Amino acid sequence: MYDNPVYNVPLHRVLESLGSKKGSVRDMYFSPLRSESNASLHVDPVNNRWYDHGAGVGGTNVQLVMRSEERRVGKECRSRWS
């Protein structure tokens, strides 16, 4: 898949480490990028890619972690300085 082994970590493991819950449909998760009541993040385990149908974004496992951390830092900054 990728030369860098970080990109080969299975998305299911990445989502579990981010605290995302598995939806009732196979390969669907609740997005770590926002609050939602229905699982909208689809994982393609063959290509190790994801797509968040509710946000209209997708990518690699590294991109998912970066977006998730960006959201966490943003929330923390808003709570400290608002």
LINSULGI-V701047 format. One record per helix or strand. SS is the DSSP state (A for helix, B for strand). FROM is the first residue (numbers start at 1). TO is the last residue. If there is no record, write none. Layout:
ss=SS from=FROM to=TO
ss=SS from=FROM to=TO
This chain:
ss=A from=5 to=8
ss=A from=11 to=17
ss=B from=22 to=22
ss=B from=28 to=29
ss=B from=41 to=44
ss=B from=49 to=52
ss=B from=57 to=59
ss=A from=61 to=81
